[in-house]
Each structure stands twice: as C-alpha cells, then as structure tokens.
Amino acid sequence: MVMRQERRPQYEGCFHMPGVHHTLTPSPEEDIYTKDDVMGIIKKGKTDQDKMYDKMHQTMDILFYPLHNSIAWISKTMEELQQKLEYTEWIIQRKQY
C-alpha cells in the first residue's frame, strides 16, 4: 500500500513568499510510505496522546484532590458544628421549662 500526498493544482503558488522559491515536487523517496511506516506513525501518535492524557490527569489530581479534601473537611466541620448548635439549643430549651 502506497500513500501519496494529494496535490491541489489550484493552490500551487498561492502560499509563496515573494523572493522565496520552493520546489513542491517531492522526491519519490520522500513521497512513499509503506503500511508499516504508517502504522508506526499512528502508534507513536497514540503513545504520545496517552502520555499527554496521563500527564493531564496527574496535574488534575494534584490540583483537584487537595481542594476537594479541603471542601470535604469544611463540610464535615460545618455539619458537626450544626449538630453541636442544635444540641446546645435543645439543652437551653430544656432548662427554660
């Protein structure tokens, strides 16, 4: 299986800078990819994508979990204080009667 870069003649010359002359005709060695070459490129891309995904999740863990733990601790403390307040109010009401 040979994959070739598709050429669009209508765009040839549109992207050239004045005074810079490039040859757009690739040599046959540069333009031919074997199935193994393509599979290797795809595999490398997938591996790099997985590494980026893992790095992103590590960063999220570093940033999110301490914040999440702090919020959970604050919520727990608020619940405990609310229970103490309700108990204290209950004791005050009992002593008034």
N, C-alpha and C positions, 0 to 999 in steps of 0.2 A: 504494500500500500504506500503510495507516494502522495504526500500532501504538498500542494503548491500554494504560494501566496496569490490570491486573486488580485488581478490588476484592473484598475479602472482608468481607461484612457482619458475620460473626460476630466479627471482630476490631475493628470500629469502636468507639471509645470505650475500649478496653482499655488504651491506652498514653497516655492523657491525664493530665497532672499536675493536681492539684487547683487550682482557681482560674485555670487557663490554658485558654482556649477557642480551638481552632484550627478552621478550616474545612477539611475534607478534600476538598471538591469543587473540582477544578482547573478553571480556565477553559478553554474549548475551544482557545485558542491554545497553552496550556502542554501539553495532552494529546495533540496531534497531531504525529507525526514522519513526515517523508517518507522514502522509501527513501534518498535522498541524505544526509539528516541521519544516519540510522542507519549508513550506510556511512562517513561522515565520523567518527562517534564510534568505530566499530570500528577504522578506520585510525589514528586518534590513539592508541587503546589499544595497538594493535600497535607503533606507533612508540615509545611510552613504554616498552613491555615490552622492545623491542630495545635501547633506550638503557640500561635497568636491567641487562640481560643483559651488554652490553658493559662497563659500569662494574664489574659484579661480576667479570668475567674480568680486567679490568685490575688490580683490587685483588688478586685471587688471584695474578696474575703477579708483582706487586710483593712479595707476602708469600712465595709458594712458591718461585720460582726462586732467590733468594739462598740460601734454606735448602737447596734441592735441590743447588745448586752446592757449598755447604759440605760437605754429606754426601758428594757425589761426590769432592771433594778429599780428605776424610778417608779414604774407602775406598781411593782410589788410593795415598795415602801409606802406609796400612796394608799394602797389597799390596807396595809397594816395600820397606818395612821387613822384611816377612816374607821376601822374596826375599834381601835382604842377610843376614838372620839365617841362613837356610838355607845360603847360600854360605859364611858365616863358619864355621858348624858343619862344613861339608864340608871346609874348609881345615884346621880343627883336627883332625878325624878323620884326614886325610891325613898330617899332621905327626906324629901319635902312632904311626903304623905305620912 
